[in-house]
Amino acid sequence: MANVAIPIHLANAPAHNGMVIPYISLRHADGTPELGRVEPARVTECLTGQLCQLCSRRLDGAAVLMARPQDFGHGYVSEPAQHPECAAYAIKACPMLAGRLPRLRDRTRPQRRCCSRADFCWCGLDEPPSVDAIIRSGRAATPWYSVRFHMDEYEVVESARKGLRGISLHALTRRKVRLVSWGNPDVYELGRIVMNGLPLPGGG
């Protein structure tokens, strides 16, 4: 993993292997983060409280979402937004957003455990991987886009059946979209990119 300097405003944030741990990241009982996985309760806290997913401070003024082609198809992003300065750091520090990972992590294999007691940490539970984890595990990395918007257009999407879904992309009428990581899009993702008028990987 490339070393990226931690900015001053995140100097006191918890870190792991030289990288700031996002507030929403799932953590083991010993404090070690499971990067790439999120804590649902903290995601909900950030979405409803309009908090930054990286530093947990309240969002004010401009904010940034990190979105995949499929998110534009769904019309919302399930993860919380970030301050522009936090997003700028994440884009450099996160291996996936920085384009340093050619494939998604394999979530079907046993993950690291910090203990063996199921009542002490979530990692002690022998739960089967979710359907989404099975479908996405090991696939080629998807393109990522940053979506900058103003908080006066912030709108949370909810449904009667599934509850809180994420932050609406349809509500963002003055959004600025930028391609962050090319990835290796499949035909389905390329279709989403074209249909939503997004910048094409490779500049095509």
Protein Blocks (a to p, Z undefined) as FASTA:
>chain_A
ZZddddfklmmpcceehiacdfklccdfkopacehiacfklmmmmmmnopafklopaceh
jadddddfklmmnopafbdcddfklmmmmmmmmmklnopafbdcdfkbccddfbfbfklb
mklpccdddfklmmmgopacdddddddddfklgccdddfklopnbjcfklmmkbccddfb
lbjadfklmmmmmmnopacehhZZ
